[in-house]
Each structure stands twice: as structure tokens, then as C-alpha cells.
Amino acid sequence: MNKNTDRHKIILRQLEDGGFVNVQELGKQLNVSEVTIRKDLKLLEDKKLLFRTHGGATKSNPYTNDRPVAEKEKLNAAEKQQIGAAAAALIGNNDSIIIASGTTMLALARSINPGKHLTVITSALNVAIELSQQPNVEVVQLGGQLRNSSSSVTGSYPEVMLQDMACSMLFLGVDGIDPEIGLTTTNLMEARLNQKMINAAQTVVVLADSTKFGKRGLGKICPIDQVQHIITDSGISPAMLKILQEKGIAVTLVK
């Protein structure tokens, strides 16, 4: 067995265990140059054994497409419900929070039942409707162009509204989390609105089931180091969990 084959086996084994590999880390581990590792990844990609990404590779296609909210709501429903409940436990009395769009955000809204006053700013129409039934919740619905696929608004008007707001926490849903790229979504206008939400919040809490890790969408929201807390399920790989914790991000796992 030659050294190339040995390296390829190690790369594929780590890919299977963690879902992704990093060029720089592989180079140090295998005591070869990053150029050699990139050649290895190219060869393995040609054999359809992995997908190359910026700075590494994943075992599945990292790019994700937009889907209707009704379809997305059925995916990993139990995990989303548990993630939403864990996020609701972070909310205090008399808080002012932002809830972005997404099916996990709707799960969060369904878990909110405050004993005292709570102000919620949201771009999601379904979240606003859900929370409007709560007597202790004051809902500020951002206006703008309604996206049918996400039941949420985008555009310059909600961005301007957010410039005059300051909140304790932002609860953010994403389509992809990549340690190199950061947070992404499938829609460019939604990504821009999410950026404005981040600027208006003291703490950014990302709610994402484990299938979102290693994925990426068209619109980049922010680097991973702008996130303070991630709530996900136990399906996250140990390697990804270690990377997040090493970056100082608090991670809450639900079963």
C-alpha cells in the first residue's frame, strides 16, 4: 500500500466521522504540504467520494436550495420543537427580543409563554400570528415585501426600522453553518436583513438542527465568530462541536 492510498483512507475516515475535513489540519496531521492535501481532495472528488469546499471538504453536497416553509416545517420536526423549547428558556421577563424567520423560529414562538411582559420584533408573519395570541407579548411586525417561501418580509423598509431598535437577544435561523464561511441562507435579501438584526442585538443565538452544519446557502449572513450561542441537537458531529467550543461559542444540545 502506498502513502497516497494511506492518506486517502485517513481523509475518508475523518470525513465519515466528522462530516468535514480541513486542509490545514490534515497537512499538519499527515506531515505533508497543503498543496498535496488539495491534490488528494481533488482526486477523491473526481471519484465522487467527497465535495471540496473553501479550505476543506465535506461528505455531502454543501449547497442548499430554498424550499417552501410548509415543506421545511416537516423536516426534523421533533428536533426543531426541542430546540425551540430550549431557546424559549433563555428569555427573561420584560425582555425585548428579535425573532427571525424559519421553521425553528416558529417552534420557538410556540414555546413562548411569558409570565410578564415581552416585546418581540419579527420579520416572520407566522411568528407574529402565533405570538399575537399571547396577552403578555407585544409584537412588532416588520414590514416589507412578503416572501411566500418563508412567510417573512425582506427589503429596505424592515432594514431601516431595525436601525432604530436595540434588543437583548436575536434568535436566528439559518440554512447553513460552515466554520470557514460562517452563517448563510438561500436568499440574498434575507441575508442582508439578518445582518441588520445582528447589529440591533446584544446577543446572537442561532437555532439550527444538526443537518445545517457543513451546509451553505447563496447569501452570507456573518462570520461564525459573531455568534455567541448555538442551540442544536445531539446529531452534531464531535469534530464540529469541538470547533465551535474552541471559538468560544456556547453550545446547547437537545436530545
C-alpha positions as CSV (number, residue, x, y, z in Angstrom):
1,M,0.0,0.0,0.0
2,N,1.4,3.4,-1.0
3,K,1.5,6.6,1.0
4,N,-1.2,8.2,-1.2
5,T,-3.6,5.4,-0.5
6,D,-2.9,5.6,3.2
7,R,-3.6,9.4,3.2
8,H,-6.8,8.9,1.2
9,K,-8.1,6.3,3.7
10,I,-7.3,8.6,6.7
11,I,-9.1,11.5,4.9
12,L,-12.2,9.5,4.1
13,R,-12.3,8.0,7.7
14,Q,-12.2,11.5,9.2
15,L,-14.8,12.7,6.8
16,E,-17.1,9.9,7.8
17,D,-16.6,10.6,11.5
18,G,-16.9,14.4,11.4
19,G,-18.7,15.2,8.2
20,F,-15.9,17.5,7.0
21,V,-12.1,17.9,6.9
22,N,-9.8,21.0,6.9
23,V,-6.8,21.3,4.5
24,Q,-4.6,23.0,7.1
25,E,-5.3,20.5,9.8
26,L,-4.8,17.5,7.5
27,G,-1.5,18.9,6.3
28,K,-0.2,19.1,9.9
29,Q,-1.6,15.7,10.9
30,L,-0.2,13.9,7.9
31,N,3.0,15.9,7.7
32,V,2.6,16.9,4.1
33,S,2.0,20.3,2.3
34,E,-1.4,21.9,1.9
35,V,-0.8,21.6,-1.9
36,T,-0.6,17.8,-1.5
37,I,-3.8,17.7,0.5
38,R,-5.6,19.7,-2.1
39,K,-4.5,17.3,-4.8
40,D,-5.7,14.4,-2.6
41,L,-9.1,16.1,-2.2
42,K,-9.3,16.8,-5.9
43,L,-8.6,13.2,-6.7
44,L,-11.2,11.9,-4.2
45,E,-13.8,14.4,-5.5
46,D,-13.2,13.1,-9.1
47,K,-14.0,9.7,-7.7
48,K,-17.2,11.2,-6.2
49,L,-16.2,10.3,-2.7
50,L,-16.4,13.9,-1.3
51,F,-17.2,17.5,-2.1
52,R,-14.5,20.1,-2.0
53,T,-15.2,23.4,-0.2
54,H,-13.2,26.5,0.6
55,G,-10.4,25.3,2.9
56,G,-11.5,21.6,3.1
57,A,-14.1,19.1,2.0
58,T,-17.5,17.6,3.1
59,K,-19.0,14.2,2.6
60,S,-22.3,15.6,1.2
61,N,-23.1,18.4,-1.2
62,P,-22.8,21.6,1.0
63,Y,-25.0,23.8,-1.1
64,T,-28.7,24.1,-0.2
65,N,-31.7,25.4,-2.1
66,D,-34.8,27.3,-0.9
67,R,-37.9,25.3,-0.2
68,P,-41.4,26.2,0.8
69,V,-42.0,26.8,4.5
70,A,-44.7,24.1,4.7
71,E,-42.2,21.6,3.3
72,K,-39.4,22.6,5.6
73,E,-41.6,22.5,8.7
74,K,-41.9,18.7,8.3
75,L,-38.2,18.2,8.3
76,N,-36.6,17.2,11.6
77,A,-39.8,18.4,13.4
78,A,-39.1,16.8,16.7
79,E,-35.6,18.3,16.9
80,K,-36.9,21.8,16.0
81,Q,-39.5,21.6,18.7
82,Q,-36.9,20.7,21.3
83,I,-34.5,23.4,20.1
84,G,-37.4,26.0,20.2
85,A,-38.2,25.0,23.8
86,A,-34.6,25.3,24.9
87,A,-34.4,28.8,23.3
88,A,-37.6,29.9,25.0
89,A,-36.0,29.1,28.4
90,L,-33.4,31.8,27.7
91,I,-36.0,34.6,27.5
92,G,-36.4,36.6,30.7
93,N,-39.2,38.8,32.0
94,N,-39.6,42.2,30.3
95,D,-37.1,41.2,27.6
96,S,-37.0,42.8,24.1
97,I,-36.0,40.2,21.5
98,I,-35.8,39.7,17.8
99,I,-37.1,36.5,16.2
100,A,-36.0,36.0,12.6
101,S,-37.8,33.7,10.1
102,G,-37.7,30.0,9.7
103,T,-39.5,26.9,10.8
104,T,-37.4,26.6,14.0
105,M,-38.3,30.2,14.8
106,L,-42.0,29.1,14.6
107,A,-41.2,26.3,17.0
108,L,-39.7,28.9,19.4
109,A,-42.8,31.1,19.1
110,R,-45.0,28.1,20.1
111,S,-42.9,27.6,23.2
112,I,-43.1,31.1,24.5
113,N,-45.5,31.7,27.3
114,P,-44.2,34.6,29.4
115,G,-45.4,35.3,32.9
116,K,-44.6,39.0,32.4
117,H,-44.3,41.5,29.5
118,L,-42.2,40.6,26.5
119,T,-41.6,42.6,23.3
120,V,-40.9,40.6,20.2
121,I,-39.7,42.1,16.9
122,T,-40.1,39.7,14.0
123,S,-39.8,39.6,10.2
124,A,-41.9,36.4,10.2
125,L,-45.6,36.6,9.6
126,N,-46.3,33.2,11.0
127,V,-44.3,34.0,14.2
128,A,-46.3,37.3,14.6
129,I,-49.6,35.5,14.2
130,E,-48.6,32.8,16.7
131,L,-47.5,35.3,19.4
132,S,-50.4,37.6,18.9
133,Q,-52.5,35.1,20.9
134,Q,-50.3,35.7,24.0
135,P,-51.6,38.5,26.2
136,N,-48.2,39.4,27.7
137,V,-46.4,39.6,24.3
138,E,-46.2,42.9,22.4
139,V,-45.4,42.1,18.8
140,V,-43.7,44.5,16.4
141,Q,-44.1,43.1,12.9
142,L,-41.5,44.4,10.5
143,G,-43.0,45.5,7.2
144,G,-41.7,44.9,3.7
145,Q,-42.0,42.5,0.7
146,L,-43.5,39.2,1.8
147,R,-41.6,36.1,0.7
148,N,-44.1,33.3,0.3
149,S,-41.5,30.5,0.6
150,S,-40.5,31.7,4.1
151,S,-43.7,33.6,5.3
152,S,-41.4,36.5,6.1
153,V,-40.6,40.0,4.9
154,T,-37.4,41.4,3.3
155,G,-36.4,44.7,1.7
156,S,-35.2,48.2,2.7
157,Y,-38.1,49.1,4.9
158,P,-37.5,46.5,7.6
159,E,-33.8,47.2,7.4
160,V,-34.5,50.9,8.2
161,M,-36.9,50.0,11.0
162,L,-34.1,47.9,12.7
163,Q,-31.7,50.8,12.7
164,D,-33.8,52.5,15.5
165,M,-34.0,49.3,17.6
166,A,-31.8,47.8,20.3
167,C,-32.7,44.4,21.8
168,S,-31.2,41.9,24.2
169,M,-31.2,38.8,22.0
170,L,-31.6,37.8,18.4
171,F,-32.9,34.3,17.7
172,L,-31.7,33.4,14.2
173,G,-32.4,30.5,11.9
174,V,-30.0,29.7,9.1
175,D,-29.8,27.3,6.1
176,G,-26.1,26.6,6.6
177,I,-23.3,26.8,9.2
178,D,-19.8,26.4,8.0
179,P,-16.7,27.1,10.2
180,E,-14.9,28.7,7.3
181,I,-17.8,30.6,5.6
182,G,-20.0,31.3,8.6
183,L,-23.7,31.6,8.6
184,T,-25.6,31.5,5.3
185,T,-29.1,31.5,3.9
186,T,-30.6,30.7,0.5
187,N,-31.9,34.3,-0.1
188,L,-29.6,37.3,-0.5
189,M,-32.2,39.8,0.7
190,E,-32.9,37.7,3.8
191,A,-29.2,37.5,4.5
192,R,-29.0,41.3,4.4
193,L,-31.9,41.7,6.8
194,N,-30.3,39.2,9.1
195,Q,-27.2,41.3,9.2
196,K,-29.2,44.3,10.3
197,M,-30.8,42.2,13.0
198,I,-27.4,41.2,14.3
199,N,-26.4,44.8,14.6
200,A,-29.6,45.5,16.7
201,A,-29.0,42.7,19.2
202,Q,-26.5,42.3,22.1
203,T,-26.5,38.5,21.9
204,V,-26.9,36.3,18.8
205,V,-28.5,32.9,19.4
206,V,-28.6,30.5,16.4
207,L,-31.2,27.8,16.4
208,A,-30.3,25.1,13.9
209,D,-30.8,21.3,13.8
210,S,-27.6,19.3,13.1
211,T,-28.3,18.8,9.4
212,K,-27.5,22.5,8.9
213,F,-23.8,22.1,9.8
214,G,-21.4,21.8,6.8
215,K,-24.1,23.3,4.6
216,R,-24.1,26.7,2.9
217,G,-26.5,28.9,1.0
218,L,-26.1,31.7,-1.5
219,G,-26.3,34.6,0.9
220,K,-23.7,35.1,3.6
221,I,-25.0,36.4,6.9
222,C,-21.9,36.7,9.1
223,P,-18.7,35.0,10.2
224,I,-19.2,32.3,12.9
225,D,-17.4,34.5,15.5
226,Q,-20.3,36.9,15.6
227,V,-22.4,34.2,17.2
228,Q,-22.5,33.8,21.0
229,H,-24.7,30.8,21.4
230,I,-25.9,27.9,19.2
231,I,-28.7,25.6,20.1
232,T,-28.8,22.3,18.2
233,D,-29.5,18.6,18.6
234,S,-27.2,15.7,19.5
235,G,-26.7,14.7,15.9
236,I,-23.9,17.3,15.5
237,S,-20.5,15.7,14.9
238,P,-18.0,15.7,17.8
239,A,-15.5,17.4,15.5
240,M,-17.9,20.3,14.7
241,L,-18.8,20.7,18.3
242,K,-15.1,20.9,19.3
243,I,-14.5,23.6,16.6
244,L,-17.4,25.7,17.9
245,Q,-16.4,25.4,21.5
246,E,-12.8,26.3,20.7
247,K,-14.1,29.5,19.1
248,G,-15.8,30.4,22.4
249,I,-19.3,29.8,21.3
250,A,-21.7,28.4,23.9
251,V,-23.4,25.3,22.5
252,T,-26.6,23.8,23.9
253,L,-27.5,20.3,22.8
254,V,-31.0,18.8,22.9
255,K,-31.7,15.1,22.6
